[in-house]
């Protein structure tokens, strides 16, 4: 069975590999903090601004934000892991949403998920080492008639098997980053 969410330790381990990804953007933390008057009550908007600047919440930025606001780092990670809009790892060029709903699961979505993870070195919620794919299994995409269904960058692919899903993802990867 495929887990839909990963423990925080998975994200922390991935932070150690940040330097393997493409050149990173940086956030102007002092400017962001000043914009909100240094108010720890404005933590969520500050974190949103950091993510907007960098594409995700880098461990170094969270540590610095924690220190400057005198808010425990665990609180920042608690907020980041609670809200699904926050990312603790860089997002890939393409996002794979694989439906794990009942119908899709019964028609083989679990086997497709395992194959995707093996083929592209992914974990649920994670990004491939080459930065091409982010894998986001979801509970349902509302397209049960097409089961099993995968949505990549907003495009639906239905009636998949293990081989056809992997083949489709290779074609998508060859096209380059999503527009």
Phi, psi and omega in degrees: 000144182264132176279138180280326180239156180248149176295157182304329181299330177298316180292322181294320177298321180295329179299330179292340181261009184306323185292346178284340183281174179301166181309133188264150173273157178240155179259145174273081185300315178301320179294318179296314180297317178298322180303329181252018176063021179067017183280114178300339176292346179258026183303314183298311177299325177296315179295324177297319179294320178298315180294322179298324181284324187253344183094343177194175180264105180284147180302318181298320179292320178295320178297315181294317178299318178301313180294316182292326181268352185055051177239133181304139179303325179299329178293318179296317178293327177297314178296314183296325182274341179283315183271124184291346180283343179273142177239135178259001178224155177300146178271140179286173178296330181229142177251124178261119172250112179257123180290128178246017178298170186306309183296314180297318180299314181295335180263012171109013181300329180295321178290323177295316179300315179298318180294318179299314181298318180289313184296321186248012179053056183244156167237153177305128182086358185255173180243141180296151181304330180274358178077011183279315185237144165246132184255119183230083175299140182233160182291324180193143175248001176074029180229052186302329180295340181261005188306144348286146188239141175231136177244122179239118180052039176087354179262132182270136176233116185242170180062035187279153166239177181303308184295317182292326178294313180296317179300316180297319180293323176296320177298317180296317181298323180295331181289342182094187183301149177296149181287000000 
